Amino acid sequence: MTSGASSGDMAPRPQAGSQMRASDAERERIAEALREGVAEGRLTMEEFEERLDAAYRARTHAELEPLVQDLPVPGRPAAAGPAPAAEGGWAGRIGSTPTSRTGIAVMSGFQRKGRWTVPRRFTSFVFWGGGEIDLREARFEDRDTVIRCFAIMGGIQVTAPPDLDVHVGGVGILGAFDNSGSGEGSPDSPRVTVTGLALFGGVAVERKLRKEESRRLKEDRKRFLAERHEERRELRAERHAERRELRAERRERRRSLDRRWSDD
């Protein structure tokens, strides 16, 4: 069995851009690479457990990168390859007939979520209300999509999966047009441009794992924590047994000394 780098080699090695904060999706991709490594015999179980623990605790790319640098898979978070958009990839989700072209809420709310089809141009408007545009399970009419958001004294939430190419360019006037969800996706993903205006209101664009991926990640973490808890319980039991044996040996030595002194 080929042994990987020891836990001492797992210390962060800062590189250009490596101080960027790691996402749950990136931690999960590293965990998947580690599972493949141990399944192929490239890592021992001890190395796998050490690295998996470090992956779930990692906060930056610099902490994630060394964990898979000696494995024959794309090791860096940026190159590790995003999770597949769906069975068959993005290609199977582009080219459908649009479900809806607008979302309007006046003193109310609207939702576009689940398995809906996004048109080439989608316009949303809220006034004293709220709107939710969830792209995680969506299909797309075309590879290039523009979502226009106009929030006046209201709010619009746009949610995208980690592997979708998203670019945000809206304007906030006495309001906020958050672009923290901007970023490149997988090479075959659609390109979504979010633009518009927030006046006395807000438009937020964020990335979240798909429910299925999030559920799997939580199950993996739960299983990992349960295994660690069981290991610690067994270790405590072993230590207690060792202490009992040590106390028994000491008592026996005392009895032996007492008998010897009595004989004398």
Sequence and secondary structure as in RCSB ss.txt:
>XXXX:A:sequence
MTSGASSGDMAPRPQAGSQMRASDAERERIAEALREGVAEGRLTMEEFEERLDAAYRARTHAELEPLVQDLPVPG
RPAAAGPAPAAEGGWAGRIGSTPTSRTGIAVMSGFQRKGRWTVPRRFTSFVFWGGGEIDLREARFEDRDTVIRCF
AIMGGIQVTAPPDLDVHVGGVGILGAFDNSGSGEGSPDSPRVTVTGLALFGGVAVERKLRKEESRRLKEDRKRFL
AERHEERRELRAERHAERRELRAERRERRRSLDRRWSDD
>XXXX:A:secstr
      GGGGS    TTTTSB  HHHHHHHHHHHHHHHHTTSS HHHHHHHHHHHHH  BHHHHGGGGTTSSS  
STTTS    SSTT GGGGBS   S SEEEEESSEEEE SS EE SEEEEEEESSEEEEE TT EESSSEEEEEEE
EESSEEEEEE TTSEEEE  EEESSEEE TT B   TTS EEEEEEEEESSEEEEEE   HHHHHHHHHHHHHHH
HHHHHHHHHHHHHHHHHHHHHHHHHHHHHHHHHHHHHH 
